[in-house]
Amino acid sequence: MFPKKVKYRKWHTFRENPKKVTPATRGVKLSFGSFGLKAMAAGRVRSNQLEAARKVVSRAVSKTGKLWIRVFPDMPFTQKPAEVKMGKGKGDPVGYQTQVYAGRILFEIDGVPEVEAREALKSAGGKLPIKTKVVSRE
């Protein structure tokens, strides 16, 4: 997943201390599905990590259920080549990521039995670099 077009090739890096970042206020409730994967910590999730998690969930959902992805990686990140000296500017863009705050719903699924849904979302959470929790509608 990556955007078709971006206004700026390189973005500034967010320098906020993740311990001081406030929890999310948008996208914190289940809107579409019966079960969801909620971020319990702030962090950056890259597009390939999201894709790995999506594949795990979509395998479990198959034809019977529906999957919603509630985040989109639109922030480019850069990297300098290996063994390059300090200085000489910022590195080249290599991929896209998204900033995720605590409390944000990442994935939602519906049309799948509860046991399968929880298992699929739990294994998808293992593919992501942040702590996650499976939530359901009350």
CNS distance restraints for C-alpha pairs under 8 A (distance, minus, plus):
assign (resid   1 and name CA) (resid  47 and name CA) 5.69 0.50 0.50
assign (resid   1 and name CA) (resid  48 and name CA) 7.63 0.50 0.50
assign (resid   1 and name CA) (resid  51 and name CA) 7.09 0.50 0.50
assign (resid   1 and name CA) (resid  72 and name CA) 7.53 0.50 0.50
assign (resid   1 and name CA) (resid  73 and name CA) 6.87 0.50 0.50
assign (resid   2 and name CA) (resid  47 and name CA) 6.98 0.50 0.50
assign (resid   2 and name CA) (resid  72 and name CA) 7.75 0.50 0.50
assign (resid   2 and name CA) (resid  73 and name CA) 6.09 0.50 0.50
assign (resid   2 and name CA) (resid  74 and name CA) 6.36 0.50 0.50
assign (resid   2 and name CA) (resid  95 and name CA) 7.93 0.50 0.50
assign (resid   2 and name CA) (resid  96 and name CA) 6.24 0.50 0.50
assign (resid   3 and name CA) (resid  73 and name CA) 7.53 0.50 0.50
assign (resid   3 and name CA) (resid  74 and name CA) 5.89 0.50 0.50
assign (resid   6 and name CA) (resid  74 and name CA) 7.93 0.50 0.50
assign (resid   9 and name CA) (resid  76 and name CA) 7.11 0.50 0.50
assign (resid   9 and name CA) (resid  93 and name CA) 7.21 0.50 0.50
assign (resid  10 and name CA) (resid  76 and name CA) 6.13 0.50 0.50
assign (resid  10 and name CA) (resid  77 and name CA) 7.12 0.50 0.50
assign (resid  10 and name CA) (resid  78 and name CA) 7.40 0.50 0.50
assign (resid  10 and name CA) (resid  93 and name CA) 6.77 0.50 0.50
assign (resid  11 and name CA) (resid  75 and name CA) 7.04 0.50 0.50
assign (resid  11 and name CA) (resid  76 and name CA) 6.50 0.50 0.50
assign (resid  11 and name CA) (resid  77 and name CA) 7.43 0.50 0.50
assign (resid  16 and name CA) (resid  20 and name CA) 7.20 0.50 0.50
assign (resid  16 and name CA) (resid  21 and name CA) 6.90 0.50 0.50
assign (resid  17 and name CA) (resid  21 and name CA) 6.55 0.50 0.50
assign (resid  18 and name CA) (resid  42 and name CA) 6.17 0.50 0.50
assign (resid  18 and name CA) (resid  43 and name CA) 7.31 0.50 0.50
assign (resid  21 and name CA) (resid  42 and name CA) 7.53 0.50 0.50
assign (resid  21 and name CA) (resid 101 and name CA) 7.71 0.50 0.50
assign (resid  22 and name CA) (resid 101 and name CA) 7.58 0.50 0.50
assign (resid  22 and name CA) (resid 102 and name CA) 7.77 0.50 0.50
assign (resid  23 and name CA) (resid  42 and name CA) 7.86 0.50 0.50
assign (resid  23 and name CA) (resid 101 and name CA) 5.67 0.50 0.50
assign (resid  23 and name CA) (resid 102 and name CA) 4.81 0.50 0.50
assign (resid  23 and name CA) (resid 103 and name CA) 6.09 0.50 0.50
assign (resid  24 and name CA) (resid  28 and name CA) 6.82 0.50 0.50
assign (resid  24 and name CA) (resid 101 and name CA) 5.20 0.50 0.50
assign (resid  24 and name CA) (resid 102 and name CA) 5.73 0.50 0.50
assign (resid  24 and name CA) (resid 103 and name CA) 5.55 0.50 0.50
assign (resid  24 and name CA) (resid 104 and name CA) 5.87 0.50 0.50
assign (resid  25 and name CA) (resid 103 and name CA) 7.81 0.50 0.50
assign (resid  25 and name CA) (resid 104 and name CA) 7.89 0.50 0.50
assign (resid  26 and name CA) (resid 104 and name CA) 7.19 0.50 0.50
assign (resid  27 and name CA) (resid  70 and name CA) 7.59 0.50 0.50
assign (resid  27 and name CA) (resid 104 and name CA) 5.46 0.50 0.50
assign (resid  27 and name CA) (resid 105 and name CA) 5.86 0.50 0.50
assign (resid  28 and name CA) (resid  38 and name CA) 7.85 0.50 0.50
assign (resid  28 and name CA) (resid 103 and name CA) 5.52 0.50 0.50
assign (resid  28 and name CA) (resid 104 and name CA) 4.79 0.50 0.50
assign (resid  28 and name CA) (resid 105 and name CA) 5.55 0.50 0.50
assign (resid  29 and name CA) (resid 104 and name CA) 7.98 0.50 0.50
assign (resid  29 and name CA) (resid 105 and name CA) 6.90 0.50 0.50
assign (resid  30 and name CA) (resid  34 and name CA) 7.28 0.50 0.50
assign (resid  30 and name CA) (resid  35 and name CA) 7.50 0.50 0.50
assign (resid  30 and name CA) (resid  36 and name CA) 6.72 0.50 0.50
assign (resid  30 and name CA) (resid 105 and name CA) 7.15 0.50 0.50
assign (resid  30 and name CA) (resid 108 and name CA) 7.22 0.50 0.50
assign (resid  30 and name CA) (resid 136 and name CA) 7.68 0.50 0.50
assign (resid  30 and name CA) (resid 137 and name CA) 7.02 0.50 0.50
assign (resid  32 and name CA) (resid  68 and name CA) 7.45 0.50 0.50
assign (resid  32 and name CA) (resid 108 and name CA) 6.81 0.50 0.50
assign (resid  32 and name CA) (resid 109 and name CA) 7.77 0.50 0.50
assign (resid  32 and name CA) (resid 110 and name CA) 7.88 0.50 0.50
assign (resid  33 and name CA) (resid  66 and name CA) 7.85 0.50 0.50
assign (resid  33 and name CA) (resid  67 and name CA) 7.74 0.50 0.50
assign (resid  33 and name CA) (resid  68 and name CA) 7.61 0.50 0.50
assign (resid  33 and name CA) (resid 108 and name CA) 5.13 0.50 0.50
assign (resid  33 and name CA) (resid 109 and name CA) 4.81 0.50 0.50
assign (resid  33 and name CA) (resid 110 and name CA) 4.63 0.50 0.50
assign (resid  34 and name CA) (resid 108 and name CA) 7.13 0.50 0.50
assign (resid  34 and name CA) (resid 109 and name CA) 6.21 0.50 0.50
assign (resid  34 and name CA) (resid 110 and name CA) 5.22 0.50 0.50
assign (resid  34 and name CA) (resid 136 and name CA) 5.70 0.50 0.50
assign (resid  34 and name CA) (resid 137 and name CA) 5.65 0.50 0.50
assign (resid  35 and name CA) (resid 108 and name CA) 5.64 0.50 0.50
assign (resid  35 and name CA) (resid 109 and name CA) 5.48 0.50 0.50
assign (resid  35 and name CA) (resid 110 and name CA) 6.58 0.50 0.50
assign (resid  35 and name CA) (resid 117 and name CA) 6.91 0.50 0.50
assign (resid  35 and name CA) (resid 118 and name CA) 7.54 0.50 0.50
assign (resid  35 and name CA) (resid 134 and name CA) 7.06 0.50 0.50
assign (resid  35 and name CA) (resid 135 and name CA) 5.71 0.50 0.50
assign (resid  35 and name CA) (resid 136 and name CA) 4.38 0.50 0.50
assign (resid  35 and name CA) (resid 137 and name CA) 6.70 0.50 0.50
assign (resid  36 and name CA) (resid 105 and name CA) 6.50 0.50 0.50
assign (resid  36 and name CA) (resid 106 and name CA) 7.23 0.50 0.50
assign (resid  36 and name CA) (resid 107 and name CA) 5.38 0.50 0.50
assign (resid  36 and name CA) (resid 108 and name CA) 4.17 0.50 0.50
assign (resid  36 and name CA) (resid 109 and name CA) 6.28 0.50 0.50
assign (resid  36 and name CA) (resid 121 and name CA) 7.29 0.50 0.50
assign (resid  36 and name CA) (resid 134 and name CA) 5.74 0.50 0.50
assign (resid  36 and name CA) (resid 135 and name CA) 5.20 0.50 0.50
assign (resid  36 and name CA) (resid 136 and name CA) 6.22 0.50 0.50
assign (resid  37 and name CA) (resid 105 and name CA) 5.74 0.50 0.50
assign (resid  37 and name CA) (resid 106 and name CA) 5.57 0.50 0.50
assign (resid  37 and name CA) (resid 107 and name CA) 5.21 0.50 0.50
assign (resid  37 and name CA) (resid 108 and name CA) 6.55 0.50 0.50
assign (resid  37 and name CA) (resid 121 and name CA) 6.09 0.50 0.50
assign (resid  37 and name CA) (resid 122 and name CA) 7.85 0.50 0.50
assign (resid  37 and name CA) (resid 125 and name CA) 7.28 0.50 0.50
assign (resid  37 and name CA) (resid 132 and name CA) 6.51 0.50 0.50
assign (resid  37 and name CA) (resid 133 and name CA) 5.74 0.50 0.50
assign (resid  37 and name CA) (resid 134 and name CA) 4.73 0.50 0.50
assign (resid  37 and name CA) (resid 135 and name CA) 6.20 0.50 0.50
assign (resid  38 and name CA) (resid 102 and name CA) 7.97 0.50 0.50
assign (resid  38 and name CA) (resid 103 and name CA) 5.95 0.50 0.50
assign (resid  38 and name CA) (resid 104 and name CA) 5.60 0.50 0.50
assign (resid  38 and name CA) (resid 105 and name CA) 4.37 0.50 0.50
assign (resid  38 and name CA) (resid 106 and name CA) 5.89 0.50 0.50
assign (resid  38 and name CA) (resid 107 and name CA) 7.58 0.50 0.50
assign (resid  38 and name CA) (resid 132 and name CA) 5.44 0.50 0.50
assign (resid  38 and name CA) (resid 133 and name CA) 5.19 0.50 0.50
assign (resid  38 and name CA) (resid 134 and name CA) 6.18 0.50 0.50
assign (resid  38 and name CA) (resid 135 and name CA) 6.70 0.50 0.50
assign (resid  39 and name CA) (resid 100 and name CA) 7.41 0.50 0.50
assign (resid  39 and name CA) (resid 101 and name CA) 7.05 0.50 0.50
assign (resid  39 and name CA) (resid 102 and name CA) 5.27 0.50 0.50
assign (resid  39 and name CA) (resid 103 and name CA) 5.30 0.50 0.50
assign (resid  39 and name CA) (resid 104 and name CA) 5.38 0.50 0.50
assign (resid  39 and name CA) (resid 105 and name CA) 6.34 0.50 0.50
assign (resid  39 and name CA) (resid 106 and name CA) 6.92 0.50 0.50
assign (resid  39 and name CA) (resid 130 and name CA) 6.88 0.50 0.50
assign (resid  39 and name CA) (resid 131 and name CA) 6.10 0.50 0.50
assign (resid  39 and name CA) (resid 132 and name CA) 4.50 0.50 0.50
assign (resid  39 and name CA) (resid 133 and name CA) 6.53 0.50 0.50
assign (resid  40 and name CA) (resid 101 and name CA) 7.92 0.50 0.50
assign (resid  40 and name CA) (resid 102 and name CA) 4.72 0.50 0.50
assign (resid  40 and name CA) (resid 103 and name CA) 5.65 0.50 0.50
assign (resid  40 and name CA) (resid 104 and name CA) 7.82 0.50 0.50
assign (resid  40 and name CA) (resid 130 and name CA) 7.37 0.50 0.50
assign (resid  40 and name CA) (resid 131 and name CA) 5.30 0.50 0.50
assign (resid  40 and name CA) (resid 132 and name CA) 5.13 0.50 0.50
assign (resid  40 and name CA) (resid 133 and name CA) 6.70 0.50 0.50
assign (resid  41 and name CA) (resid 100 and name CA) 8.00 0.50 0.50
assign (resid  41 and name CA) (resid 101 and name CA) 6.38 0.50 0.50
assign (resid  41 and name CA) (resid 102 and name CA) 4.41 0.50 0.50
assign (resid  41 and name CA) (resid 103 and name CA) 7.48 0.50 0.50
assign (resid  41 and name CA) (resid 130 and name CA) 6.06 0.50 0.50
assign (resid  41 and name CA) (resid 131 and name CA) 5.71 0.50 0.50
assign (resid  41 and name CA) (resid 132 and name CA) 7.45 0.50 0.50
assign (resid  42 and name CA) (resid  99 and name CA) 7.62 0.50 0.50
assign (resid  42 and name CA) (resid 100 and name CA) 5.48 0.50 0.50
assign (resid  42 and name CA) (resid 101 and name CA) 4.22 0.50 0.50
assign (resid  42 and name CA) (resid 102 and name CA) 4.96 0.50 0.50
assign (resid  42 and name CA) (resid 130 and name CA) 7.10 0.50 0.50
assign (resid  43 and name CA) (resid  99 and name CA) 6.03 0.50 0.50
assign (resid  43 and name CA) (resid 100 and name CA) 5.41 0.50 0.50
assign (resid  43 and name CA) (resid 101 and name CA) 6.59 0.50 0.50
assign (resid  43 and name CA) (resid 129 and name CA) 7.61 0.50 0.50
assign (resid  43 and name CA) (resid 130 and name CA) 6.31 0.50 0.50
assign (resid  44 and name CA) (resid  97 and name CA) 6.42 0.50 0.50
assign (resid  44 and name CA) (resid  98 and name CA) 5.60 0.50 0.50
assign (resid  44 and name CA) (resid  99 and name CA) 4.64 0.50 0.50
assign (resid  44 and name CA) (resid 100 and name CA) 5.87 0.50 0.50
assign (resid  44 and name CA) (resid 129 and name CA) 7.77 0.50 0.50
assign (resid  45 and name CA) (resid  49 and name CA) 6.50 0.50 0.50
assign (resid  45 and name CA) (resid  50 and name CA) 6.85 0.50 0.50
assign (resid  45 and name CA) (resid  73 and name CA) 7.68 0.50 0.50
assign (resid  45 and name CA) (resid  97 and name CA) 5.46 0.50 0.50
assign (resid  45 and name CA) (resid  98 and name CA) 5.43 0.50 0.50
assign (resid  45 and name CA) (resid  99 and name CA) 6.59 0.50 0.50
assign (resid  45 and name CA) (resid 100 and name CA) 7.02 0.50 0.50
assign (resid  45 and name CA) (resid 128 and name CA) 6.93 0.50 0.50
assign (resid  45 and name CA) (resid 129 and name CA) 6.75 0.50 0.50
assign (resid  45 and name CA) (resid 130 and name CA) 7.92 0.50 0.50
assign (resid  46 and name CA) (resid  50 and name CA) 6.41 0.50 0.50
assign (resid  46 and name CA) (resid  73 and name CA) 6.78 0.50 0.50
assign (resid  46 and name CA) (resid  95 and name CA) 7.65 0.50 0.50
assign (resid  46 and name CA) (resid  96 and name CA) 6.03 0.50 0.50
assign (resid  46 and name CA) (resid  97 and name CA) 4.06 0.50 0.50
assign (resid  46 and name CA) (resid  98 and name CA) 6.44 0.50 0.50
assign (resid  47 and name CA) (resid  51 and name CA) 6.11 0.50 0.50
assign (resid  47 and name CA) (resid  73 and name CA) 5.79 0.50 0.50
assign (resid  47 and name CA) (resid  95 and name CA) 7.37 0.50 0.50
assign (resid  47 and name CA) (resid  96 and name CA) 5.78 0.50 0.50
assign (resid  47 and name CA) (resid  97 and name CA) 5.51 0.50 0.50
assign (resid  47 and name CA) (resid  98 and name CA) 7.78 0.50 0.50
assign (resid  48 and name CA) (resid  52 and name CA) 6.17 0.50 0.50
assign (resid  49 and name CA) (resid  53 and name CA) 6.32 0.50 0.50
assign (resid  49 and name CA) (resid 127 and name CA) 6.28 0.50 0.50
assign (resid  49 and name CA) (resid 128 and name CA) 5.86 0.50 0.50
assign (resid  49 and name CA) (resid 129 and name CA) 7.96 0.50 0.50
assign (resid  50 and name CA) (resid  54 and name CA) 6.02 0.50 0.50
assign (resid  50 and name CA) (resid 127 and name CA) 7.89 0.50 0.50
assign (resid  50 and name CA) (resid 128 and name CA) 7.09 0.50 0.50
assign (resid  51 and name CA) (resid  55 and name CA) 6.18 0.50 0.50
assign (resid  52 and name CA) (resid  56 and name CA) 6.55 0.50 0.50
assign (resid  52 and name CA) (resid 124 and name CA) 7.58 0.50 0.50
assign (resid  52 and name CA) (resid 127 and name CA) 6.50 0.50 0.50
assign (resid  53 and name CA) (resid  57 and name CA) 6.42 0.50 0.50
assign (resid  53 and name CA) (resid 123 and name CA) 7.78 0.50 0.50
assign (resid  53 and name CA) (resid 124 and name CA) 4.36 0.50 0.50
assign (resid  53 and name CA) (resid 125 and name CA) 6.94 0.50 0.50
assign (resid  53 and name CA) (resid 127 and name CA) 5.62 0.50 0.50
assign (resid  53 and name CA) (resid 128 and name CA) 7.05 0.50 0.50
assign (resid  54 and name CA) (resid  58 and name CA) 5.95 0.50 0.50
assign (resid  54 and name CA) (resid  69 and name CA) 7.97 0.50 0.50
assign (resid  54 and name CA) (resid 124 and name CA) 7.12 0.50 0.50
assign (resid  55 and name CA) (resid  59 and name CA) 6.13 0.50 0.50
assign (resid  56 and name CA) (resid  60 and name CA) 6.79 0.50 0.50
assign (resid  56 and name CA) (resid 120 and name CA) 6.57 0.50 0.50
assign (resid  56 and name CA) (resid 123 and name CA) 7.10 0.50 0.50
assign (resid  56 and name CA) (resid 124 and name CA) 5.81 0.50 0.50
assign (resid  57 and name CA) (resid  61 and name CA) 6.19 0.50 0.50
assign (resid  57 and name CA) (resid  67 and name CA) 7.77 0.50 0.50
assign (resid  57 and name CA) (resid 120 and name CA) 5.29 0.50 0.50
assign (resid  57 and name CA) (resid 121 and name CA) 6.28 0.50 0.50
assign (resid  57 and name CA) (resid 124 and name CA) 6.35 0.50 0.50
assign (resid  58 and name CA) (resid  62 and name CA) 5.75 0.50 0.50
assign (resid  58 and name CA) (resid  67 and name CA) 6.91 0.50 0.50
assign (resid  60 and name CA) (resid 116 and name CA) 6.98 0.50 0.50
assign (resid  60 and name CA) (resid 117 and name CA) 7.40 0.50 0.50
assign (resid  60 and name CA) (resid 120 and name CA) 6.06 0.50 0.50
assign (resid  61 and name CA) (resid  65 and name CA) 4.93 0.50 0.50
assign (resid  61 and name CA) (resid  66 and name CA) 6.52 0.50 0.50
assign (resid  61 and name CA) (resid  67 and name CA) 7.19 0.50 0.50
assign (resid  61 and name CA) (resid 109 and name CA) 7.55 0.50 0.50
assign (resid  61 and name CA) (resid 111 and name CA) 7.71 0.50 0.50
assign (resid  61 and name CA) (resid 112 and name CA) 6.37 0.50 0.50
assign (resid  61 and name CA) (resid 117 and name CA) 7.77 0.50 0.50
assign (resid  64 and name CA) (resid 111 and name CA) 6.09 0.50 0.50
assign (resid  64 and name CA) (resid 112 and name CA) 6.80 0.50 0.50
assign (resid  65 and name CA) (resid 109 and name CA) 6.98 0.50 0.50
assign (resid  65 and name CA) (resid 110 and name CA) 5.42 0.50 0.50
assign (resid  65 and name CA) (resid 111 and name CA) 4.07 0.50 0.50
assign (resid  65 and name CA) (resid 112 and name CA) 5.51 0.50 0.50
assign (resid  66 and name CA) (resid 109 and name CA) 5.59 0.50 0.50
assign (resid  66 and name CA) (resid 110 and name CA) 5.35 0.50 0.50
assign (resid  66 and name CA) (resid 111 and name CA) 6.37 0.50 0.50
assign (resid  67 and name CA) (resid 107 and name CA) 7.21 0.50 0.50
assign (resid  67 and name CA) (resid 108 and name CA) 5.83 0.50 0.50
assign (resid  67 and name CA) (resid 109 and name CA) 4.59 0.50 0.50
assign (resid  67 and name CA) (resid 110 and name CA) 6.80 0.50 0.50
assign (resid  68 and name CA) (resid 107 and name CA) 5.71 0.50 0.50
assign (resid  68 and name CA) (resid 108 and name CA) 5.05 0.50 0.50
assign (resid  68 and name CA) (resid 109 and name CA) 6.29 0.50 0.50
assign (resid  69 and name CA) (resid 106 and name CA) 6.10 0.50 0.50
assign (resid  69 and name CA) (resid 107 and name CA) 4.74 0.50 0.50
assign (resid  69 and name CA) (resid 108 and name CA) 6.59 0.50 0.50
assign (resid  70 and name CA) (resid 105 and name CA) 6.50 0.50 0.50
assign (resid  70 and name CA) (resid 106 and name CA) 5.07 0.50 0.50
assign (resid  70 and name CA) (resid 107 and name CA) 5.77 0.50 0.50
assign (resid  70 and name CA) (resid 108 and name CA) 7.56 0.50 0.50
assign (resid  71 and name CA) (resid  98 and name CA) 7.37 0.50 0.50
assign (resid  71 and name CA) (resid 106 and name CA) 5.84 0.50 0.50
assign (resid  71 and name CA) (resid 107 and name CA) 7.97 0.50 0.50
assign (resid  72 and name CA) (resid  97 and name CA) 7.90 0.50 0.50
assign (resid  72 and name CA) (resid  98 and name CA) 6.39 0.50 0.50
assign (resid  73 and name CA) (resid  96 and name CA) 5.47 0.50 0.50
assign (resid  73 and name CA) (resid  97 and name CA) 4.36 0.50 0.50
assign (resid  73 and name CA) (resid  98 and name CA) 4.35 0.50 0.50
assign (resid  74 and name CA) (resid  96 and name CA) 5.85 0.50 0.50
assign (resid  74 and name CA) (resid  97 and name CA) 6.12 0.50 0.50
assign (resid  74 and name CA) (resid  98 and name CA) 6.17 0.50 0.50
assign (resid  75 and name CA) (resid  96 and name CA) 5.29 0.50 0.50
assign (resid  75 and name CA) (resid  97 and name CA) 5.17 0.50 0.50
assign (resid  75 and name CA) (resid  98 and name CA) 5.81 0.50 0.50
assign (resid  75 and name CA) (resid  99 and name CA) 8.00 0.50 0.50
assign (resid  76 and name CA) (resid  93 and name CA) 6.28 0.50 0.50
assign (resid  76 and name CA) (resid  94 and name CA) 7.45 0.50 0.50
assign (resid  76 and name CA) (resid  95 and name CA) 5.72 0.50 0.50
assign (resid  76 and name CA) (resid  96 and name CA) 4.30 0.50 0.50
assign (resid  76 and name CA) (resid  97 and name CA) 6.20 0.50 0.50
assign (resid  77 and name CA) (resid  93 and name CA) 5.55 0.50 0.50
assign (resid  77 and name CA) (resid  94 and name CA) 6.26 0.50 0.50
assign (resid  77 and name CA) (resid  95 and name CA) 5.73 0.50 0.50
assign (resid  77 and name CA) (resid  96 and name CA) 5.80 0.50 0.50
assign (resid  77 and name CA) (resid  97 and name CA) 6.84 0.50 0.50
assign (resid  78 and name CA) (resid  90 and name CA) 7.42 0.50 0.50
assign (resid  78 and name CA) (resid  91 and name CA) 5.27 0.50 0.50
assign (resid  78 and name CA) (resid  92 and name CA) 5.12 0.50 0.50
assign (resid  78 and name CA) (resid  93 and name CA) 4.08 0.50 0.50
assign (resid  78 and name CA) (resid  94 and name CA) 5.47 0.50 0.50
assign (resid  78 and name CA) (resid  95 and name CA) 7.23 0.50 0.50
assign (resid  79 and name CA) (resid  90 and name CA) 7.87 0.50 0.50
assign (resid  79 and name CA) (resid  91 and name CA) 4.83 0.50 0.50
assign (resid  79 and name CA) (resid  92 and name CA) 5.78 0.50 0.50
assign (resid  79 and name CA) (resid  93 and name CA) 6.51 0.50 0.50
assign (resid  79 and name CA) (resid  94 and name CA) 6.45 0.50 0.50
assign (resid  80 and name CA) (resid  84 and name CA) 7.05 0.50 0.50
assign (resid  80 and name CA) (resid  90 and name CA) 7.32 0.50 0.50
assign (resid  80 and name CA) (resid  91 and name CA) 4.35 0.50 0.50
assign (resid  80 and name CA) (resid  92 and name CA) 6.46 0.50 0.50
assign (resid  81 and name CA) (resid  91 and name CA) 7.61 0.50 0.50
assign (resid 100 and name CA) (resid 104 and name CA) 6.79 0.50 0.50
assign (resid 109 and name CA) (resid 117 and name CA) 7.28 0.50 0.50
assign (resid 112 and name CA) (resid 116 and name CA) 6.63 0.50 0.50
assign (resid 112 and name CA) (resid 117 and name CA) 5.94 0.50 0.50
assign (resid 113 and name CA) (resid 117 and name CA) 6.11 0.50 0.50
assign (resid 114 and name CA) (resid 118 and name CA) 6.06 0.50 0.50
assign (resid 115 and name CA) (resid 119 and name CA) 6.21 0.50 0.50
assign (resid 116 and name CA) (resid 120 and name CA) 6.04 0.50 0.50
assign (resid 117 and name CA) (resid 121 and name CA) 6.15 0.50 0.50
assign (resid 118 and name CA) (resid 122 and name CA) 5.98 0.50 0.50
assign (resid 118 and name CA) (resid 134 and name CA) 6.43 0.50 0.50
assign (resid 119 and name CA) (resid 123 and name CA) 6.25 0.50 0.50
assign (resid 120 and name CA) (resid 124 and name CA) 6.19 0.50 0.50
assign (resid 121 and name CA) (resid 125 and name CA) 6.13 0.50 0.50
assign (resid 121 and name CA) (resid 134 and name CA) 6.45 0.50 0.50
assign (resid 122 and name CA) (resid 126 and name CA) 6.61 0.50 0.50
assign (resid 122 and name CA) (resid 133 and name CA) 7.42 0.50 0.50
assign (resid 122 and name CA) (resid 134 and name CA) 6.63 0.50 0.50
assign (resid 123 and name CA) (resid 127 and name CA) 7.00 0.50 0.50
assign (resid 124 and name CA) (resid 128 and name CA) 7.09 0.50 0.50
assign (resid 125 and name CA) (resid 130 and name CA) 7.89 0.50 0.50
assign (resid 125 and name CA) (resid 131 and name CA) 7.41 0.50 0.50
assign (resid 125 and name CA) (resid 132 and name CA) 5.75 0.50 0.50
assign (resid 125 and name CA) (resid 133 and name CA) 7.58 0.50 0.50
